[in-house]
Amino acid sequence: MIQILYCAIALVVVLYLLRARTMDGVENMKGSKFWWGGTLDVMNEVFKEKGSMATFLLKATKAHGNKVFSWSQVGGKTSLVINHPDDIKFLLRDEFGAFDKAAEFIEIFEETMGNGIFNTNGDKWKEQRITMAHMFNRRQLRDRMSTTFGNHAQEMVQILRDAASSGVPYNIQPLFYCYTFDCINMIAFNRNVNSLKGVEKDCSFQQSFDSVQASVVNRFIAPWWWINSAFGLTQSERDTAEHISRINVYVNEVVDGYYDEEGNIRDDALQGDQTMTGLFLEAAKEEGKKYDRKFLRDMIINVLIAGRDTTGSALTSCVEYLVQHPEWQDKLAEEAKTCFGGNTQEALTFDDIEGKSPVAEAVFLEALRLNPSVPGNEKIAVKDVTFPSGATATKGTYIHWATMATNRRKDYFGEDAEEFNPARWMEGKAYDDYVFPGFNAGPRLCLGKNMAILEGKIALLTIFANFKFTAKPGFKPSLLFSITWQNDSNGMQVAVHEQ
């Protein structure tokens, strides 16, 4: 009998320690249960409603009238969820040093991102940021970008022409991810990959890349993941280990091209190298910095994630909304005539579209506003702070900013904030990075922002100069539970028609 009593007491203690906690002075998430917090609500949104963490927090934010609220999970982790631009500015700029990437986040992504720029804090982050900023200011890189984007966009035209002639619905999402993958490989590493042409080696890498990201993000709702990973207890973690091994083999082929047998950067590898990697290593050499193979491997993975996933996601979202608003397809086609100058078979360049593509830019930004490629993010307070909204976060509190909710605030974007209306970007009104944090903001503002917009504009103008899309009847995209906005394997199904 006494053993049963001890067990009961132990159970109560464990449940108490694992309870979902609330925060003083901040309303707890509506509908959240005491013991398990919002964990089951997230799982319902992801697995039943076919949504994501972003859509879950969007609904929760609306339920709270855009006010700050706390969101708890089983295990005691509690996050302060913010979405007001003043609070985001406070987090990402005014009190930048008061918040860090959480150790939990860094540990979960260490296998994939390593110590790359997206997975570090402090001096490690600052050093990479400064060197990369110099690299992005090089004109040679910009010229290389636009030439690469234009050439690969023309490859998409040939693929879409076959899709149009087939007369069957076409999943355009993989096309965009292959386009951005091929582009970033050429720009960053001078690597002529051919995933657009279906080369098995390059397509297989992308499959492993996607699988790892989907699996790793699930660790956020499975706090015991490290046990499963260490002992291979689940199929998901066993698959993750295998996919990471494939990724490392693929990426190390790039790394090998820059190092000699002693592990030093080869001078001949940098001669005439105008890629992102070459410019980065050249700048590092001028500053007297030395980086080992592991560092370069981590940097490459981070560049691939930024260069492939975010723009591929944004272009897929463009098509999702354009099939619902065909009048904007017509406007893109008209603008493309001006940019191409009558010859749609030529690859567009930066000079072809500079100052001539307001429609393409507006469409790209509006799709990114509604479906942000990185729809939310999280940091941890390293000291006690009070936000402009009045919410107080003590040291150790997680802060989640819901980008998707911020991007749809009616007090900033008008009564049609939930609707696709690219015209809002063409009316002379500017939205700062805290009202529209689609490219992050503050010291961590995306260095590739202009590159992504250029890539998106060239792709849209090239495609809609040649084609129109209509929706597949009855099709509705479903989201993956991922760190980026990405549809599941059904992608984005459309019917392709020649202009």
Secondary structure in CASP SS format (residue, H / E / C, confidence):
PFRMAT SS
TARGET T0000
AUTHOR 0000-0000-0000
METHOD secondary structure of the structure
MODEL  1
M C 1.00
I H 1.00
Q H 1.00
I H 1.00
L H 1.00
Y H 1.00
C H 1.00
A H 1.00
I H 1.00
A H 1.00
L H 1.00
V H 1.00
V H 1.00
V H 1.00
L H 1.00
Y H 1.00
L H 1.00
L C 1.00
R C 1.00
A C 1.00
R C 1.00
T C 1.00
M C 1.00
D C 1.00
G C 1.00
V C 1.00
E C 1.00
N E 1.00
M C 1.00
K C 1.00
G C 1.00
S C 1.00
K E 1.00
F C 1.00
W C 1.00
W C 1.00
G E 1.00
G C 1.00
T H 1.00
L H 1.00
D H 1.00
V H 1.00
M H 1.00
N H 1.00
E H 1.00
V H 1.00
F H 1.00
K H 1.00
E C 1.00
K C 1.00
G C 1.00
S C 1.00
M H 1.00
A H 1.00
T H 1.00
F H 1.00
L H 1.00
L H 1.00
K H 1.00
A H 1.00
T H 1.00
K H 1.00
A H 1.00
H C 1.00
G C 1.00
N C 1.00
K C 1.00
V C 1.00
F E 1.00
S E 1.00
W E 1.00
S E 1.00
Q E 1.00
V C 1.00
G C 1.00
G C 1.00
K C 1.00
T E 1.00
S E 1.00
L E 1.00
V E 1.00
I E 1.00
N C 1.00
H C 1.00
P H 1.00
D H 1.00
D H 1.00
I H 1.00
K H 1.00
F H 1.00
L H 1.00
L H 1.00
R H 1.00
D H 1.00
E C 1.00
F H 1.00
G H 1.00
A H 1.00
F E 1.00
D E 1.00
K C 1.00
A C 1.00
A H 1.00
E H 1.00
F H 1.00
I H 1.00
E H 1.00
I H 1.00
F H 1.00
E H 1.00
E H 1.00
T H 1.00
M H 1.00
G C 1.00
N C 1.00
G C 1.00
I H 1.00
F H 1.00
N H 1.00
T C 1.00
N C 1.00
G H 1.00
D H 1.00
K H 1.00
W H 1.00
K H 1.00
E H 1.00
Q H 1.00
R H 1.00
I H 1.00
T H 1.00
M H 1.00
A H 1.00
H H 1.00
M H 1.00
F H 1.00
N C 1.00
R C 1.00
R H 1.00
Q H 1.00
L H 1.00
R H 1.00
D H 1.00
R H 1.00
M H 1.00
S H 1.00
T H 1.00
T H 1.00
F H 1.00
G H 1.00
N H 1.00
H H 1.00
A H 1.00
Q H 1.00
E H 1.00
M H 1.00
V H 1.00
Q H 1.00
I H 1.00
L H 1.00
R H 1.00
D H 1.00
A H 1.00
A H 1.00
S H 1.00
S H 1.00
G C 1.00
V C 1.00
P C 1.00
Y E 1.00
N E 1.00
I C 1.00
Q H 1.00
P H 1.00
L H 1.00
F H 1.00
Y H 1.00
C H 1.00
Y H 1.00
T H 1.00
F H 1.00
D H 1.00
C H 1.00
I H 1.00
N H 1.00
M H 1.00
I H 1.00
A H 1.00
F H 1.00
N C 1.00
R C 1.00
N C 1.00
V C 1.00
N C 1.00
S H 1.00
L H 1.00
K H 1.00
G C 1.00
V C 1.00
E H 1.00
K H 1.00
D H 1.00
C H 1.00
S H 1.00
F H 1.00
Q H 1.00
Q H 1.00
S H 1.00
F H 1.00
D H 1.00
S H 1.00
V H 1.00
Q H 1.00
A H 1.00
S H 1.00
V H 1.00
V H 1.00
N H 1.00
R H 1.00
F H 1.00
I H 1.00
A C 1.00
P C 1.00
W C 1.00
W H 1.00
W H 1.00
I H 1.00
N H 1.00
S H 1.00
A H 1.00
F H 1.00
G C 1.00
L C 1.00
T C 1.00
Q H 1.00
S H 1.00
E H 1.00
R H 1.00
D H 1.00
T H 1.00
A H 1.00
E H 1.00
H H 1.00
I H 1.00
S H 1.00
R H 1.00
I H 1.00
N H 1.00
V H 1.00
Y H 1.00
V H 1.00
N H 1.00
E H 1.00
V H 1.00
V H 1.00
D H 1.00
G C 1.00
Y C 1.00
Y E 1.00
D C 1.00
E C 1.00
E C 1.00
G C 1.00
N C 1.00
I E 1.00
R C 1.00
D H 1.00
D H 1.00
A H 1.00
L H 1.00
Q C 1.00
G C 1.00
D C 1.00
Q C 1.00
T C 1.00
M H 1.00
T H 1.00
G H 1.00
L H 1.00
F H 1.00
L H 1.00
E H 1.00
A H 1.00
A H 1.00
K H 1.00
E H 1.00
E C 1.00
G C 1.00
K C 1.00
K C 1.00
Y C 1.00
D C 1.00
R H 1.00
K H 1.00
F H 1.00
L H 1.00
R H 1.00
D H 1.00
M H 1.00
I H 1.00
I H 1.00
N H 1.00
V H 1.00
L H 1.00
I H 1.00
A H 1.00
G H 1.00
R H 1.00
D H 1.00
T H 1.00
T H 1.00
G H 1.00
S H 1.00
A H 1.00
L H 1.00
T H 1.00
S H 1.00
C H 1.00
V H 1.00
E H 1.00
Y H 1.00
L H 1.00
V C 1.00
Q C 1.00
H C 1.00
P H 1.00
E H 1.00
W H 1.00
Q H 1.00
D H 1.00
K H 1.00
L H 1.00
A H 1.00
E H 1.00
E H 1.00
A H 1.00
K H 1.00
T H 1.00
C H 1.00
F H 1.00
G C 1.00
G C 1.00
N C 1.00
T C 1.00
Q C 1.00
E C 1.00
A C 1.00
L C 1.00
T C 1.00
F H 1.00
D H 1.00
D H 1.00
I H 1.00
E C 1.00
G C 1.00
K C 1.00
S C 1.00
P H 1.00
V H 1.00
A H 1.00
E H 1.00
A H 1.00
V H 1.00
F H 1.00
L H 1.00
E H 1.00
A H 1.00
L H 1.00
R H 1.00
L H 1.00
N C 1.00
P C 1.00
S C 1.00
V C 1.00
P C 1.00
G C 1.00
N E 1.00
E E 1.00
K E 1.00
I E 1.00
A E 1.00
V C 1.00
K C 1.00
D C 1.00
V E 1.00
T E 1.00
F C 1.00
P C 1.00
S C 1.00
G C 1.00
A C 1.00
T E 1.00
A E 1.00
T C 1.00
K C 1.00
G C 1.00
T C 1.00
Y E 1.00
I E 1.00
H E 1.00
W E 1.00
A C 1.00
T H 1.00
M H 1.00
A H 1.00
T H 1.00
N C 1.00
R C 1.00
R C 1.00
K H 1.00
D H 1.00
Y H 1.00
F H 1.00
G C 1.00
E C 1.00
D C 1.00
A C 1.00
E C 1.00
E C 1.00
F C 1.00
N C 1.00
P H 1.00
A H 1.00
R H 1.00
W H 1.00
M H 1.00
E C 1.00
G C 1.00
K C 1.00
A C 1.00
Y C 1.00
D C 1.00
D C 1.00
Y C 1.00
V C 1.00
F C 1.00
P C 1.00
G C 1.00
F C 1.00
N C 1.00
A C 1.00
G H 1.00
P H 1.00
R H 1.00
L C 1.00
C C 1.00
L C 1.00
G C 1.00
K H 1.00
N H 1.00
M H 1.00
A H 1.00
I H 1.00
L H 1.00
E H 1.00
G H 1.00
K H 1.00
I H 1.00
A H 1.00
L H 1.00
L H 1.00
T H 1.00
I H 1.00
F H 1.00
A C 1.00
N C 1.00
F E 1.00
K E 1.00
F E 1.00
T E 1.00
A E 1.00
K C 1.00
P C 1.00
G C 1.00
F C 1.00
K C 1.00
P C 1.00
S C 1.00
L E 1.00
L C 1.00
F C 1.00
S C 1.00
I C 1.00
T C 1.00
W C 1.00
Q C 1.00
N E 1.00
D C 1.00
S C 1.00
N C 1.00
G C 1.00
M C 1.00
Q E 1.00
V E 1.00
A E 1.00
V E 1.00
H E 1.00
E E 1.00
Q C 1.00
END
